[in-house]
Amino acid sequence: MKAHDKKIYLASKSPRRRELLRQVGIDFELLSLRSDPARGVDVPEDVLPGEPAHEYVVRVAREKGAFAWKVLQQRRQPLRPVLTADTTVTIDDEILGKPADPAEAKAMLERLSGGTHQVLTTVAVHYTDFAEHITQVSDVRFAPLSPRQIAAYCATLEPYDKAGGYGIQGLAALFIEHIEGSHSGIMGLPLFETAALLRKVGVQV
């Protein structure tokens, strides 16, 4: 399959994903989907009752891709591959979302302290009749954190727009003893897997 041109659409508001695409020279245009609960969301990201983490990230990433492709057609924009992704953090089979306040952020960091958790990122590409995805799973081990460290971190803005209450590319890098998997996947976009999908639709990476 050949893509319309070398540019893709990124249907994500994540600045980390934009940085990662630029890092490897992928030309993209942002395609905005509504994600403000006050004004309505285009693709709900609520976890369904009993939904496992690996099914959740796949479902959300694929639903974003299908919706974004429909938006392109409705707006009559040039048809190019659409890249979507979803990242979640899980520990003991429980999904940790984005903390709403310092108390939630503190509770999450206390759970992550001194143990290993998983970060799952599904990347999906939608283009004409092509719709495929890959899920990357990484293990992340946190050092034991003191109450003072947790309080200081939760007093910053970093925990509140990130699954699990932390980002590996920020201050929380000081907490991480070991990772097994993909650094870029933990950031929110596994580049190896992303490139593999984009090559399938003719984007040279």
Backbone torsions as a table, in degrees:
resi	resn	phi	psi	omega
1	MET	NA	136.9	178.6
2	LYS	-108.3	132.7	178.1
3	ALA	-74.2	160.2	179.9
4	HIS	-60.2	-43.9	173.0
5	ASP	-156.9	-169.2	-173.9
6	LYS	-83.6	-8.6	-179.1
7	LYS	-86.1	149.3	175.6
8	ILE	-123.9	169.6	169.9
9	TYR	-102.3	138.0	172.8
10	LEU	-110.1	112.6	179.3
11	ALA	-96.3	73.5	-178.3
12	SER	-160.0	143.8	176.4
13	LYS	-95.3	1.5	-175.1
14	SER	-70.3	120.2	175.7
15	PRO	-65.7	-27.8	178.5
16	ARG	-65.7	-40.4	179.7
17	ARG	-66.7	-37.5	176.9
18	ARG	-62.8	-44.1	180.0
19	GLU	-61.3	-40.8	-177.6
20	LEU	-68.2	-40.6	177.3
21	LEU	-63.8	-41.5	178.1
22	ARG	-64.2	-35.7	-178.5
23	GLN	-57.2	-36.5	-177.0
24	VAL	-106.6	13.4	171.0
25	GLY	75.2	26.3	177.3
26	ILE	-87.7	121.5	-179.3
27	ASP	-80.1	128.2	-176.4
28	PHE	-144.8	160.5	174.0
29	GLU	-125.1	136.8	-179.2
30	LEU	-74.4	138.5	174.5
31	LEU	-122.0	108.3	-171.8
32	SER	-81.9	132.6	169.9
33	LEU	-115.4	141.6	-178.5
34	ARG	-68.0	133.1	179.3
35	SER	-136.2	16.1	-179.4
36	ASP	-94.3	111.2	-178.2
37	PRO	-55.8	-30.2	-178.8
38	ALA	-67.7	-31.0	-178.8
39	ARG	-105.5	-0.4	-176.4
40	GLY	98.5	152.9	179.0
41	VAL	-119.5	145.9	178.9
42	ASP	-76.6	-38.6	178.9
43	VAL	-130.2	106.2	179.3
44	PRO	-60.5	143.2	-179.4
45	GLU	-116.1	19.9	177.5
46	ASP	-68.7	142.0	176.1
47	VAL	-77.9	130.7	178.9
48	LEU	-75.5	151.7	-179.7
49	PRO	-55.0	125.7	177.8
50	GLY	73.8	9.1	-176.5
51	GLU	-76.9	122.7	177.3
52	PRO	-67.8	155.6	-175.9
53	ALA	-59.7	-42.1	-175.9
54	HIS	-68.3	-30.3	176.2
55	GLU	-76.2	-34.6	-179.4
56	TYR	-63.0	-49.9	-176.2
57	VAL	-65.9	-36.1	177.9
58	VAL	-64.9	-47.6	-177.8
59	ARG	-60.0	-47.4	-176.4
60	VAL	-66.5	-44.2	-179.7
61	ALA	-62.5	-42.2	-179.2
62	ARG	-69.9	-39.2	178.8
63	GLU	-65.3	-38.2	176.3
64	LYS	-62.4	-42.3	-179.3
65	GLY	-64.6	-44.9	-179.5
66	ALA	-64.5	-41.0	-179.8
67	PHE	-68.3	-42.5	-179.5
68	ALA	-61.9	-38.8	178.9
69	TRP	-64.0	-38.9	177.5
70	LYS	-65.3	-39.4	178.0
71	VAL	-61.7	-43.1	178.0
72	LEU	-56.2	-45.9	-178.6
73	GLN	-67.0	-39.7	179.4
74	GLN	-65.8	-36.9	-179.5
75	ARG	-83.7	-7.2	-177.9
76	ARG	57.3	39.4	175.2
77	GLN	-82.5	159.9	176.7
78	PRO	-54.7	134.8	-177.3
79	LEU	-83.6	112.7	177.8
80	ARG	-132.5	164.8	177.1
81	PRO	-59.2	140.1	178.3
82	VAL	-108.1	127.3	178.6
83	LEU	-107.5	127.4	174.9
84	THR	-130.7	161.5	179.3
85	ALA	-155.9	158.1	173.6
86	ASP	-145.0	139.2	-178.1
87	THR	-125.4	137.7	174.2
88	THR	-139.6	156.7	177.4
89	VAL	-113.0	134.7	-179.9
90	THR	-134.0	143.0	175.6
91	ILE	-142.7	131.4	-177.2
92	ASP	52.8	41.3	178.1
93	ASP	66.5	14.4	177.3
94	GLU	-110.8	133.3	179.0
95	ILE	-80.7	130.4	175.0
96	LEU	-104.7	114.1	-179.7
97	GLY	-84.9	-153.7	178.0
98	LYS	-89.2	125.1	-178.6
99	PRO	-65.0	139.0	-177.4
100	ALA	-86.1	-20.6	-175.6
101	ASP	-157.5	172.9	-178.8
102	PRO	-59.1	-33.1	-179.6
103	ALA	-65.2	-42.9	177.7
104	GLU	-66.5	-41.2	179.1
105	ALA	-61.9	-43.2	178.7
106	LYS	-60.7	-44.9	-179.4
107	ALA	-62.9	-39.7	178.9
108	MET	-65.2	-46.9	-179.1
109	LEU	-63.3	-35.5	177.2
110	GLU	-64.7	-36.1	178.0
111	ARG	-71.0	-37.5	-178.3
112	LEU	-75.7	-25.8	-175.8
113	SER	-56.7	127.3	173.1
114	GLY	74.0	12.5	-177.7
115	GLY	-140.0	-176.9	-179.8
116	THR	-112.1	135.0	175.8
117	HIS	-130.0	174.5	-179.2
118	GLN	-115.5	143.1	172.7
119	VAL	-117.0	122.1	-179.0
120	LEU	-112.2	128.4	174.2
121	THR	-128.9	123.6	172.4
122	THR	-102.6	129.4	174.4
123	VAL	-112.2	134.8	-177.7
124	ALA	-128.9	144.9	175.9
125	VAL	-126.0	131.1	178.8
126	HIS	-123.0	128.1	177.9
127	TYR	-157.8	116.7	-173.2
128	THR	48.7	-116.3	-178.2
129	ASP	-93.8	8.2	179.1
130	PHE	-93.8	125.8	176.0
131	ALA	-149.4	99.1	-179.2
132	GLU	-131.2	162.8	-179.5
133	HIS	-146.1	159.5	172.7
134	ILE	-136.9	138.0	176.7
135	THR	-110.7	129.6	178.8
136	GLN	-110.9	133.2	-178.0
137	VAL	-120.3	129.0	178.0
138	SER	-123.2	144.8	171.9
139	ASP	-97.2	133.7	-179.4
140	VAL	-127.1	125.5	178.8
141	ARG	-107.8	122.9	176.3
142	PHE	-90.9	143.2	168.9
143	ALA	-70.9	160.1	172.9
144	PRO	-61.7	131.9	-177.9
145	LEU	-108.6	137.5	177.7
146	SER	-81.1	156.5	175.9
147	PRO	-54.7	-34.9	179.3
148	ARG	-66.3	-42.5	178.1
149	GLN	-62.0	-44.2	-179.0
150	ILE	-64.4	-44.4	-179.3
151	ALA	-63.3	-41.8	-179.8
152	ALA	-64.8	-40.5	-179.6
153	TYR	-68.1	-41.8	-178.4
154	CYS	-70.2	-16.1	176.7
155	ALA	-80.3	-9.5	176.0
156	THR	-90.4	178.8	178.3
157	LEU	-88.1	-7.7	-170.7
158	GLU	-60.6	-39.9	-172.1
159	PRO	-71.0	-16.8	-159.4
160	TYR	-92.3	-2.1	174.2
161	ASP	-125.6	25.2	-174.4
162	LYS	-133.3	136.0	174.7
163	ALA	-58.9	133.4	-179.4
164	GLY	80.2	-4.6	175.8
165	GLY	80.4	16.8	178.3
166	TYR	-155.0	161.1	173.3
167	GLY	-129.5	134.1	-176.8
168	ILE	-67.0	-22.7	-176.7
169	GLN	-86.2	0.2	-176.9
170	GLY	-114.7	-148.7	-177.8
171	LEU	-61.0	-29.1	-177.4
172	ALA	-67.5	-10.5	174.5
173	ALA	-57.1	-26.4	178.3
174	LEU	-69.4	-17.4	-176.9
175	PHE	-91.0	-14.9	-166.6
176	ILE	-93.3	115.9	179.6
177	GLU	-80.7	-37.8	-172.7
178	HIS	-158.9	143.3	170.2
179	ILE	-127.4	148.0	173.5
180	GLU	-130.4	106.9	-176.5
181	GLY	146.0	-129.9	-173.8
182	SER	-121.8	119.4	177.5
183	HIS	-61.2	-45.2	-179.6
184	SER	-67.8	-31.1	176.1
185	GLY	-64.9	-39.0	177.4
186	ILE	-65.8	-33.6	176.5
187	MET	-69.9	-24.0	177.4
188	GLY	131.3	-2.2	178.9
189	LEU	-156.0	98.5	179.7
190	PRO	-67.9	112.5	-169.9
191	LEU	-70.1	-36.5	179.4
192	PHE	-61.2	-48.3	-179.3
193	GLU	-68.3	-37.2	178.5
194	THR	-61.6	-46.8	179.8
195	ALA	-61.7	-39.4	179.9
196	ALA	-61.3	-41.8	178.8
197	LEU	-68.7	-43.3	-177.5
198	LEU	-65.0	-34.3	177.8
199	ARG	-62.5	-29.9	-179.3
200	LYS	-67.1	-21.8	178.2
201	VAL	-108.5	18.7	171.6
202	GLY	88.3	7.2	176.9
203	VAL	-85.0	118.8	-179.2
204	GLN	-80.6	120.2	-178.2
205	VAL	-123.5	NA	NA
